[in-house]
Amino acid sequence: MGVKIVTDSTSDLTPALAKEFGISVVPLTVSFGRESFLDRVEISTDEFYRRLAAEEIFPHTTQPSPNAFLNVYKKLCGDADGVLVITISKKLSGTFDSAVSAAQLLEKPSCRIEVVNSEVTAAALGLLAIWAAKKAAAGLGLDELKKAVTEQAACTKPVMAFDTLKYLARGGRIGKAQGLLGSLLSVKPVLTMSDGQVAPLTRVRSMNAAIDVLYNFAAGHRQIDEMAVEYATTPEMADALIDRLSDLHPRERIYRTTVSPVLGAYMGPSVLSVSVMGKT
């Protein structure tokens, strides 16, 4: 029966990718005032960014409840030898704790459940889930898979180019990039993740220069196992970046996805990101 893979919606896996690799995605919730929506389930990315631009209400987000994970565990355990859950960094969200609590609530489980704190988010988390699903399909057992995913997480990073940091700052997720808030308005910050939280990488004068940084980050890898490009509202910029990256990694193996509503609440509408799993 094998191991089933579960992640959360901050992985930015599209429904098509989740279906292709047999990955179960537990959604977080994004809210505008008293209106709440399950991420990518009850609100689309297009609708979210339209509202983000049009409304004065700043959206907020909520982690999944333990019960949301529990329902998925119950569904999967009947057809699995084990379930591996890979979540957003616990320094950014309480999602990891909900996933662990749900495993403890499962009465007389018919399969084992293990939870991994990825220490990343966005497409970097999605790449870990995809990689884990491939290894599970190849027959890797739960203990081996958990160890392998934990090791892979150490060499899986997102690099994100922002038009503005105001959304991260307002949402309280700015982490080590706090020092960039005083930058000139014309400066475009480029961030990554370090030790499970957002961290500054560099700052440039234009989004074109930021795209160069994203490309050079990917080009600095001597081995690329997986790669993804994601965007919020600028698909043409994502396509241009994929065109350039295709000389480093086969174009058909570069996953193209959009920043989910939950992450969009912090990243804003003009973010562009590349995530790479591999060795530098």
C-alpha positions as CSV (number, residue, x, y, z in Angstrom):
1,M,0.0,0.0,0.0
2,G,3.0,2.3,0.6
3,V,3.3,5.7,2.2
4,K,0.9,8.6,1.5
5,I,2.1,12.2,1.5
6,V,0.3,15.1,3.1
7,T,1.2,18.8,3.0
8,D,-0.5,22.1,3.6
9,S,-1.7,24.7,1.1
10,T,1.3,27.0,1.6
11,S,3.2,24.4,-0.5
12,D,1.6,26.3,-3.5
13,L,0.9,23.0,-5.2
14,T,-1.8,23.5,-7.8
15,P,-4.7,21.0,-7.7
16,A,-3.3,19.4,-10.9
17,L,0.1,18.8,-9.4
18,A,-1.4,17.5,-6.1
19,K,-3.5,15.0,-8.2
20,E,-0.6,14.0,-10.4
21,F,1.6,13.0,-7.5
22,G,-1.2,11.8,-5.2
23,I,-0.5,14.4,-2.5
24,S,-3.2,15.4,0.0
25,V,-3.2,19.1,0.7
26,V,-4.7,20.5,3.9
27,P,-5.8,24.1,3.4
28,L,-5.1,27.0,5.7
29,T,-7.7,29.8,5.9
30,V,-7.5,33.4,4.6
31,S,-10.0,36.0,5.8
32,F,-11.1,39.5,4.8
33,G,-12.8,40.8,7.9
34,R,-15.5,38.3,8.9
35,E,-15.3,36.5,5.6
36,S,-13.2,33.4,5.7
37,F,-12.1,31.1,2.9
38,L,-10.2,27.8,2.6
39,D,-7.0,28.4,0.7
40,R,-7.5,27.6,-3.0
41,V,-10.7,25.7,-2.2
42,E,-13.2,28.5,-1.5
43,I,-11.2,31.4,-3.0
44,S,-9.1,31.3,-6.2
45,T,-5.8,33.1,-6.5
46,D,-7.3,35.5,-9.1
47,E,-10.2,36.4,-6.8
48,F,-7.9,36.9,-3.9
49,Y,-5.5,39.2,-5.6
50,R,-8.4,41.2,-7.0
51,R,-9.7,41.7,-3.5
52,L,-6.3,42.4,-2.1
53,A,-5.9,45.3,-4.6
54,A,-9.5,46.6,-4.3
55,E,-10.2,46.5,-0.6
56,E,-8.9,48.4,2.4
57,I,-9.3,45.4,4.7
58,F,-6.0,43.7,5.3
59,P,-6.4,39.9,5.1
60,H,-5.3,37.6,7.9
61,T,-4.7,33.9,7.9
62,T,-5.4,30.9,10.2
63,Q,-3.7,27.5,10.5
64,P,-5.7,24.4,9.9
65,S,-7.3,22.9,12.9
66,P,-6.1,19.5,14.2
67,N,-9.5,18.1,13.0
68,A,-8.7,19.2,9.4
69,F,-5.6,17.0,9.5
70,L,-7.5,14.2,11.4
71,N,-10.0,13.9,8.7
72,V,-7.3,13.4,6.1
73,Y,-5.5,10.9,8.3
74,K,-8.6,8.8,8.7
75,K,-9.2,8.8,5.0
76,L,-5.7,7.8,4.1
77,C,-4.8,5.3,6.7
78,G,-7.2,2.7,5.3
79,D,-5.1,2.4,2.2
80,A,-1.6,3.2,3.4
81,D,1.2,1.6,5.4
82,G,2.1,5.1,6.7
83,V,1.5,8.8,6.3
84,L,4.2,11.4,6.0
85,V,3.1,15.0,6.7
86,I,5.4,17.8,5.5
87,T,4.4,21.3,6.8
88,I,5.3,24.9,6.5
89,S,8.1,26.0,8.9
90,K,6.8,26.0,12.5
91,K,8.4,29.4,12.9
92,L,5.9,30.9,10.4
93,S,2.7,29.0,11.4
94,G,1.2,26.7,13.9
95,T,0.3,24.2,11.1
96,F,3.0,21.8,12.2
97,D,1.6,21.7,15.8
98,S,-1.9,21.0,14.4
99,A,-0.6,18.1,12.3
100,V,1.1,16.6,15.3
101,S,-1.9,17.1,17.6
102,A,-4.1,15.4,15.0
103,A,-1.8,12.3,14.9
104,Q,-2.1,12.1,18.7
105,L,-5.9,12.2,18.5
106,L,-6.2,9.4,16.0
107,E,-7.7,6.4,17.9
108,K,-6.4,3.0,17.1
109,P,-4.6,4.1,14.0
110,S,-4.3,1.5,11.2
111,C,-1.1,3.2,10.0
112,R,1.7,5.2,11.5
113,I,1.9,9.0,11.0
114,E,5.1,11.0,11.0
115,V,5.3,14.8,10.7
116,V,8.2,16.8,9.3
117,N,8.8,20.5,9.9
118,S,10.2,21.6,6.5
119,E,11.6,24.9,7.8
120,V,10.5,26.4,4.4
121,T,7.3,27.4,2.7
122,A,5.9,28.2,-0.8
123,A,7.1,26.1,-3.7
124,A,10.2,24.9,-1.7
125,L,7.7,23.0,0.5
126,G,5.9,21.9,-2.7
127,L,9.1,20.5,-4.1
128,L,9.7,18.5,-0.9
129,A,6.2,17.0,-1.1
130,I,6.7,16.1,-4.8
131,W,10.1,14.5,-4.2
132,A,8.7,12.6,-1.2
133,A,5.7,11.3,-3.3
134,K,8.2,10.1,-6.0
135,K,10.3,8.3,-3.4
136,A,7.2,6.8,-1.8
137,A,6.0,5.5,-5.2
138,A,9.4,3.9,-5.6
139,G,8.8,1.9,-2.4
140,L,10.6,3.9,0.3
141,G,9.3,3.1,3.8
142,L,8.1,5.6,6.3
143,D,11.2,5.8,8.5
144,E,13.6,6.0,5.5
145,L,11.4,8.5,3.8
146,K,11.1,10.8,6.9
147,K,14.9,10.7,7.2
148,A,15.5,11.4,3.5
149,V,13.0,14.3,3.4
150,T,14.6,15.9,6.5
151,E,17.9,15.7,4.7
152,Q,16.5,17.1,1.5
153,A,14.9,20.0,3.3
154,A,18.4,21.2,4.2
155,C,19.2,21.7,0.5
156,T,15.8,23.1,-0.6
157,K,15.5,26.8,-0.7
158,P,13.2,29.5,-2.1
159,V,14.5,32.9,-3.2
160,M,11.8,35.5,-3.5
161,A,11.9,38.9,-5.2
162,F,9.5,41.4,-3.7
163,D,8.1,44.7,-5.1
164,T,7.4,45.7,-1.5
165,L,7.8,44.3,2.0
166,K,4.7,46.1,3.4
167,Y,2.6,42.9,3.4
168,L,5.2,40.9,5.2
169,A,5.6,43.6,7.8
170,R,1.9,44.1,8.4
171,G,1.4,40.3,8.7
172,G,4.2,40.0,11.2
173,R,6.2,37.4,9.2
174,I,9.2,39.6,8.2
175,G,11.7,37.8,10.4
176,K,15.3,38.6,9.8
177,A,14.4,40.9,6.9
178,Q,13.2,43.6,9.3
179,G,16.3,45.7,8.6
180,L,15.3,46.2,5.0
181,L,12.1,48.1,5.8
182,G,13.9,51.4,5.8
183,S,15.1,50.9,2.2
184,L,14.3,53.4,-0.5
185,L,11.0,52.8,-2.2
186,S,12.8,52.1,-5.5
187,V,14.7,49.2,-4.0
188,K,13.4,45.7,-4.6
189,P,14.3,43.3,-1.7
190,V,15.2,39.7,-2.5
191,L,14.6,37.3,0.4
192,T,15.3,33.7,1.2
193,M,14.7,31.4,4.2
194,S,17.2,30.6,6.9
195,D,16.7,28.6,10.1
196,G,13.0,28.4,9.4
197,Q,12.3,32.1,8.9
198,V,12.4,34.8,6.3
199,A,15.9,36.3,5.8
200,P,17.4,39.0,3.6
201,L,19.6,38.0,0.6
202,T,20.1,41.2,-1.2
203,R,18.4,44.3,-2.7
204,V,18.4,45.6,-6.2
205,R,17.0,48.6,-8.1
206,S,14.6,46.9,-10.4
207,M,12.6,43.7,-10.9
208,N,14.8,42.9,-13.9
209,A,17.8,43.0,-11.7
210,A,15.9,40.8,-9.2
211,I,15.3,38.2,-11.9
212,D,19.0,38.1,-12.5
213,V,19.5,37.3,-8.8
214,L,16.9,34.5,-9.0
215,Y,18.6,33.1,-12.1
216,N,22.1,33.3,-10.5
217,F,20.8,31.6,-7.4
218,A,19.7,28.6,-9.5
219,A,22.8,28.7,-11.6
220,G,24.9,28.4,-8.4
221,H,23.8,24.8,-8.0
222,R,26.1,22.1,-9.3
223,Q,23.2,19.6,-9.0
224,I,19.5,20.4,-9.4
225,D,17.0,17.7,-8.3
226,E,13.8,19.8,-8.5
227,M,12.9,23.4,-9.5
228,A,9.8,25.5,-9.4
229,V,8.9,29.1,-10.4
230,E,6.0,30.8,-8.9
231,Y,4.3,34.2,-9.2
232,A,1.3,36.1,-7.9
233,T,0.0,38.5,-10.6
234,T,2.9,38.6,-13.2
235,P,2.7,35.4,-15.3
236,E,4.8,37.0,-18.1
237,M,7.7,37.6,-15.7
238,A,7.5,33.9,-14.5
239,D,7.5,32.7,-18.1
240,A,10.5,34.9,-18.9
241,L,12.4,33.5,-15.9
242,I,11.5,29.9,-16.9
243,D,12.8,30.6,-20.4
244,R,16.2,31.5,-18.9
245,L,16.2,28.7,-16.3
246,S,15.6,26.1,-19.0
247,D,19.3,26.2,-19.9
248,L,20.0,24.9,-16.3
249,H,17.2,22.4,-15.9
250,P,14.8,20.8,-18.5
251,R,11.9,23.2,-19.1
252,E,9.3,20.4,-18.7
253,R,10.6,19.7,-15.2
254,I,10.3,23.3,-14.0
255,Y,7.1,23.4,-12.1
256,R,5.1,26.6,-12.7
257,T,2.7,27.7,-10.0
258,T,1.1,30.6,-8.3
259,V,1.5,32.0,-4.8
260,S,-1.6,30.9,-2.8
261,P,-4.0,33.3,-1.2
262,V,-2.6,32.5,2.3
263,L,0.9,33.3,1.3
264,G,-0.2,36.2,-0.9
265,A,-1.5,37.9,2.2
266,Y,2.2,38.3,3.3
267,M,4.0,38.4,-0.1
268,G,1.8,40.8,-1.9
269,P,0.8,40.9,-5.6
270,S,4.1,41.3,-7.4
271,V,6.3,38.7,-5.9
272,L,8.3,36.3,-8.1
273,S,10.2,33.3,-6.8
274,V,12.4,30.4,-7.7
275,S,12.8,27.4,-5.5
276,V,15.5,24.8,-6.0
277,M,16.2,21.4,-4.4
278,G,19.9,20.5,-5.0
279,K,23.5,20.8,-4.1
280,T,25.5,24.0,-4.4
